[in-house]
């Protein structure tokens, strides 16, 4: 396992024990970085307009399309570090 992968995995664990709940935009950013860092580019159809949460998650993930696994994992680690206080 690479050092970055180990740091990413640790940040994922730490994201569940943050001192306070991040705001919704930050939660979307965390979600999108995680999905791009673990699954790559978003696929499938965009959720319908009435499914607000799923659509927001899809759109946030789609904004990272084309970013490398290493790039988004690094951004994820940095974001979680900044939220730990």
Secondary structure, DSSP 8 states (H G I E B T S, - for coil): --HHHHHHHHHHHHHTT-SS---HHHHHHHHHHHHHHHH-S--S----TT-HHHHHHHHHHHTTTT--HHHHHHHHHHHHHHH--
